Amino acid sequence: MKDLLIKDLGWKLFSLFLALLIWLTVHRIYSESQTAPVPVAGIPVTFEKQVLIISSAADVRDFRVAPEKVTVTVSGPSAVMEVLQANQVRATVDLSDIAAAKDLARRVEVSAPAGVTLVSVHPPTVGVILPPKR
């Protein structure tokens, strides 16, 4: 029995050390992935954006939206907001699935670069004015 514990004691201690090191590494990585990142307070920036209309290529009608401009407020880390340019934020309305309805209201979709968070869009929906099909 004594020989079972003492034989290759150096290898057994080395294996125990490696097992502990691996466990600590995995535990640290797992703990970091479980904690939610703390949002970094940034400077809110407001833009007045023209609403871009997205429609199917086959539909050649002259769609209009009312109002034509919306106010978009975005926020993010200071480093990102300092280099943010107005042309990097887009306000769009997707009309690719519109058939023959009249006077629709559609939600304004806003796209912004990574690290930029949408705070608000005013108004959140725009009216769609459909010309008659020819």
Backbone bond lengths (Angstrom), bond angles and torsions (degrees), N, CA, C in turn:
res aa  C-N    CA-C-N  psi(-1)  N-CA   C-N-CA  omega(-1)  CA-C   N-CA-C  phi
1 M - - - 1.445 - - 1.533 110.28 -
2 K 1.340 115.98 -41.35 1.456 120.72 179.86 1.528 110.31 -63.51
3 D 1.315 116.59 -36.65 1.461 121.27 179.74 1.533 110.97 -65.48
4 L 1.327 117.89 -31.77 1.463 122.40 179.65 1.536 111.26 -64.44
5 L 1.326 118.21 -37.30 1.455 122.72 -178.89 1.526 112.37 -81.61
6 I 1.323 118.18 -37.40 1.457 122.08 -172.14 1.527 112.83 -88.74
7 K 1.312 118.17 -28.80 1.454 121.17 -177.10 1.535 109.32 -63.71
8 D 1.337 117.64 130.52 1.459 125.11 -179.19 1.535 112.01 55.02
9 L 1.304 116.90 43.34 1.470 122.31 -178.65 1.530 111.30 -62.40
10 G 1.313 118.17 -37.04 1.462 121.84 178.94 1.527 111.95 -62.24
11 W 1.321 116.43 -44.66 1.473 120.23 178.78 1.534 111.28 -66.25
12 K 1.300 115.95 -37.49 1.464 119.82 179.78 1.530 110.83 -66.36
13 L 1.336 117.70 -41.45 1.462 120.76 178.20 1.542 110.41 -67.88
14 F 1.334 116.86 -40.50 1.454 121.10 177.71 1.535 110.52 -61.98
15 S 1.322 118.22 -42.44 1.466 122.58 178.26 1.522 111.15 -64.13
16 L 1.311 116.59 -40.26 1.463 121.16 177.86 1.532 110.31 -63.63
17 F 1.341 116.87 -42.25 1.460 121.90 178.34 1.535 110.74 -62.14
18 L 1.345 117.47 -45.64 1.470 120.76 178.88 1.526 111.75 -63.95
19 A 1.331 117.18 -40.38 1.467 120.36 178.75 1.525 110.57 -62.79
20 L 1.322 117.47 -41.01 1.460 121.65 178.39 1.529 110.65 -65.80
21 L 1.320 116.88 -41.82 1.459 121.11 178.91 1.533 111.63 -63.25
22 I 1.320 117.19 -42.40 1.466 121.26 178.32 1.532 109.96 -65.54
23 W 1.302 117.44 -43.21 1.467 120.73 179.89 1.531 110.94 -61.75
24 L 1.330 117.60 -43.93 1.459 120.44 179.52 1.529 111.87 -63.82
25 T 1.309 117.65 -38.99 1.463 121.61 178.96 1.528 111.14 -65.19
26 V 1.305 117.33 -48.41 1.466 121.56 179.61 1.526 110.15 -63.64
27 H 1.308 117.45 -41.22 1.466 121.67 179.48 1.528 110.86 -62.34
28 R 1.322 117.86 -41.43 1.460 121.67 179.88 1.532 110.42 -66.54
29 I 1.328 117.71 -43.88 1.462 121.34 179.06 1.526 110.10 -64.12
30 Y 1.309 118.17 -43.00 1.459 122.23 179.68 1.529 110.79 -64.47
31 S 1.307 117.66 -41.65 1.463 121.21 179.35 1.519 111.38 -65.00
32 E 1.326 118.63 -39.56 1.459 121.80 178.80 1.522 111.32 -65.61
33 S 1.338 117.13 -35.89 1.454 119.43 -179.05 1.524 112.01 -75.32
34 Q 1.318 118.95 -21.21 1.457 122.12 -179.60 1.517 113.19 -83.98
35 T 1.309 118.42 -22.60 1.453 120.31 -179.45 1.525 109.42 -84.02
36 A 1.316 115.99 131.12 1.465 120.71 179.64 1.520 109.01 -75.70
37 P 1.309 117.05 140.11 1.461 118.51 178.29 1.532 110.32 -67.12
38 V 1.295 115.60 142.13 1.450 121.16 179.12 1.522 108.04 -80.30
39 P 1.335 117.17 124.28 1.461 117.12 -179.17 1.520 111.13 -64.34
40 V 1.312 114.33 136.81 1.459 120.53 179.90 1.520 107.64 -88.36
41 A 1.322 114.97 123.53 1.459 118.74 179.71 1.515 109.03 -67.02
42 G 1.288 115.46 130.38 1.448 120.23 -179.71 1.507 110.76 -122.48
43 I 1.274 114.15 179.74 1.451 121.19 -179.53 1.527 107.50 -90.59
44 P 1.341 118.41 123.30 1.458 118.31 175.63 1.531 110.72 -73.18
45 V 1.316 115.56 139.60 1.458 122.03 179.68 1.522 107.16 -127.40
46 T 1.325 116.51 137.37 1.459 121.77 -178.83 1.522 109.80 -115.02
47 F 1.342 114.32 135.10 1.460 121.41 177.92 1.521 108.64 -125.39
48 E 1.324 116.68 147.48 1.454 121.04 168.82 1.522 105.65 -100.71
49 K 1.325 116.25 117.73 1.465 121.09 -172.77 1.521 111.38 -117.97
50 Q 1.317 115.56 139.92 1.455 122.53 171.69 1.524 107.32 -71.94
51 V 1.316 117.85 134.47 1.462 121.52 179.91 1.522 108.37 -80.44
52 L 1.336 115.79 121.16 1.465 121.51 178.23 1.524 109.14 -89.25
53 I 1.310 116.46 138.77 1.458 121.57 -177.94 1.516 108.97 -102.00
54 I 1.328 115.81 129.22 1.462 122.17 176.92 1.521 107.01 -109.80
55 S 1.318 116.80 121.62 1.461 120.78 177.55 1.515 108.56 -136.50
56 S 1.325 115.17 168.89 1.465 118.88 -179.94 1.522 109.93 -70.92
57 A 1.294 116.18 153.65 1.466 121.47 -178.43 1.523 111.68 -65.80
58 A 1.320 117.51 -27.61 1.462 121.04 -178.49 1.528 111.86 -77.46
59 D 1.324 117.45 -21.15 1.457 121.60 -177.96 1.524 109.00 -91.50
60 V 1.327 116.52 109.55 1.458 120.77 -175.70 1.530 112.34 -102.94
61 R 1.329 117.51 14.37 1.459 119.86 178.78 1.521 110.16 -67.23
62 D 1.292 116.02 155.35 1.462 122.87 -178.49 1.527 109.15 -94.13
63 F 1.337 116.37 82.32 1.459 120.98 -179.87 1.525 110.13 -69.13
64 R 1.324 115.91 149.72 1.458 121.53 172.13 1.517 107.61 -135.28
65 V 1.319 115.94 154.33 1.456 120.98 175.75 1.520 108.59 -124.00
66 A 1.334 114.78 150.98 1.462 120.12 177.62 1.519 108.08 -133.40
67 P 1.276 119.01 121.35 1.453 129.97 0.93 1.528 110.76 -77.02
68 E 1.321 114.88 158.02 1.467 119.77 -178.14 1.514 112.69 -80.09
69 K 1.344 117.52 -19.13 1.465 121.64 179.87 1.518 109.75 -124.70
70 V 1.347 115.11 146.41 1.467 121.67 175.64 1.518 108.70 -126.80
71 T 1.316 115.47 158.05 1.457 121.38 176.64 1.520 108.19 -100.07
72 V 1.327 116.81 121.04 1.459 123.09 -177.34 1.528 108.56 -113.76
73 T 1.334 116.32 126.78 1.460 121.28 175.96 1.521 108.50 -113.38
74 V 1.329 115.96 126.50 1.462 122.15 179.56 1.520 109.24 -125.45
75 S 1.328 115.24 160.86 1.460 120.69 -179.76 1.525 108.73 -144.13
76 G 1.319 115.78 161.21 1.455 120.03 178.61 1.513 110.16 178.12
77 P 1.321 116.52 -178.71 1.457 120.41 178.08 1.528 110.94 -59.12
78 S 1.298 116.11 148.60 1.466 121.78 -176.84 1.519 112.48 -53.99
79 A 1.329 116.91 -42.40 1.468 120.33 -178.21 1.524 111.54 -62.62
80 V 1.325 117.50 -36.84 1.456 121.30 -179.95 1.528 110.34 -75.53
81 M 1.331 116.22 -41.63 1.464 119.96 -176.28 1.526 112.37 -69.72
82 E 1.318 117.61 -26.88 1.465 120.57 178.99 1.523 112.29 -67.06
83 V 1.329 117.36 -29.90 1.464 120.82 -178.09 1.531 112.75 -103.69
84 L 1.333 117.38 -0.32 1.455 121.31 -179.91 1.526 110.38 -68.17
85 Q 1.316 115.69 131.89 1.457 121.35 178.60 1.522 109.12 -112.48
86 A 1.304 115.93 153.60 1.465 121.66 -176.10 1.522 112.14 -58.88
87 N 1.329 118.51 -35.11 1.468 120.21 -177.66 1.531 112.99 -74.49
88 Q 1.323 118.55 -5.17 1.458 121.42 177.47 1.526 112.24 -86.60
89 V 1.314 117.40 -11.31 1.461 122.46 178.25 1.519 106.95 -107.77
90 R 1.342 116.41 128.13 1.468 120.29 -177.56 1.525 109.92 -126.59
91 A 1.317 115.56 140.38 1.461 122.64 174.02 1.524 107.17 -113.76
92 T 1.340 116.71 123.04 1.457 120.69 -176.54 1.523 110.88 -131.28
93 V 1.317 115.01 158.51 1.459 123.04 172.34 1.519 106.29 -129.32
94 D 1.339 116.73 125.33 1.460 121.44 -178.17 1.528 109.71 -90.98
95 L 1.321 115.81 114.56 1.463 121.82 179.57 1.522 112.01 -114.27
96 S 1.317 116.83 19.32 1.465 120.31 -175.63 1.525 112.68 -69.73
97 D 1.336 118.67 -18.07 1.461 120.15 -177.88 1.530 112.84 -109.58
98 I 1.310 117.42 16.68 1.465 120.97 -179.37 1.518 109.26 -83.16
99 A 1.338 115.30 134.52 1.471 119.89 178.60 1.526 109.56 -101.05
100 A 1.317 117.42 -98.81 1.466 119.87 -174.71 1.523 111.78 -129.15
101 A 1.300 117.77 28.41 1.461 120.25 179.32 1.518 109.50 -78.15
102 K 1.317 116.82 160.39 1.465 121.06 -179.69 1.519 109.39 -117.43
103 D 1.316 115.77 146.51 1.463 123.87 174.49 1.533 112.54 48.60
104 L 1.302 116.03 64.73 1.460 122.79 178.88 1.515 111.05 -90.61
105 A 1.309 116.30 158.23 1.461 121.78 171.14 1.525 107.10 -115.62
106 R 1.307 116.99 131.17 1.466 122.12 -180.00 1.513 110.08 -125.72
107 R 1.323 114.57 147.52 1.460 120.89 179.09 1.521 109.86 -76.45
108 V 1.332 115.94 140.76 1.460 121.87 178.65 1.523 108.34 -85.04
109 E 1.325 115.84 125.85 1.464 121.89 177.03 1.524 108.00 -97.48
110 V 1.333 116.75 134.85 1.459 121.01 -179.84 1.520 108.43 -117.55
111 S 1.336 116.10 131.13 1.466 120.75 174.56 1.523 107.82 -116.34
112 A 1.330 114.31 140.20 1.465 121.26 -178.51 1.522 108.16 -143.42
113 P 1.337 117.86 162.43 1.467 120.57 179.72 1.534 112.38 -65.42
114 A 1.310 115.61 165.52 1.458 121.63 177.72 1.523 109.66 -60.07
115 G 1.319 116.28 139.92 1.456 121.65 179.33 1.511 113.26 91.30
116 V 1.326 116.87 -8.03 1.463 121.51 179.58 1.521 107.97 -105.10
117 T 1.322 116.78 130.11 1.453 122.68 -177.94 1.519 110.16 -109.26
118 L 1.317 116.19 134.46 1.454 121.33 176.93 1.525 108.74 -73.59
119 V 1.328 116.86 126.85 1.462 122.08 177.74 1.524 109.74 -96.44
120 S 1.335 117.34 -50.83 1.459 119.90 -179.88 1.518 111.20 -159.36
121 V 1.338 114.38 158.28 1.460 123.19 173.46 1.523 105.83 -131.52
122 H 1.335 116.32 128.41 1.458 118.41 179.57 1.513 108.99 -130.72
123 P 1.277 120.21 121.04 1.457 129.68 -7.70 1.530 110.87 -76.00
124 P 1.335 117.36 151.78 1.475 119.58 -178.06 1.528 113.32 -73.45
125 T 1.326 117.40 -21.53 1.462 120.78 177.01 1.526 109.13 -127.91
126 V 1.320 115.17 153.66 1.462 121.24 176.89 1.521 108.11 -126.41
127 G 1.310 115.09 151.38 1.453 120.01 176.13 1.512 110.10 -82.80
128 V 1.329 115.93 139.95 1.453 121.05 -179.91 1.528 108.30 -105.44
129 I 1.307 116.07 125.60 1.456 121.84 179.00 1.524 107.23 -104.55
130 L 1.335 115.58 115.54 1.451 121.43 -177.27 1.521 109.90 -100.51
131 P 1.306 116.93 125.46 1.470 118.83 174.14 1.534 108.34 -74.27
132 P 1.301 117.90 156.25 1.475 118.60 178.71 1.520 111.25 -65.95
133 K 1.350 115.35 145.59 1.470 120.06 178.05 1.525 108.76 -72.57
134 R 1.316 114.77 141.83 1.466 119.80 179.66 1.488 110.92 -102.85
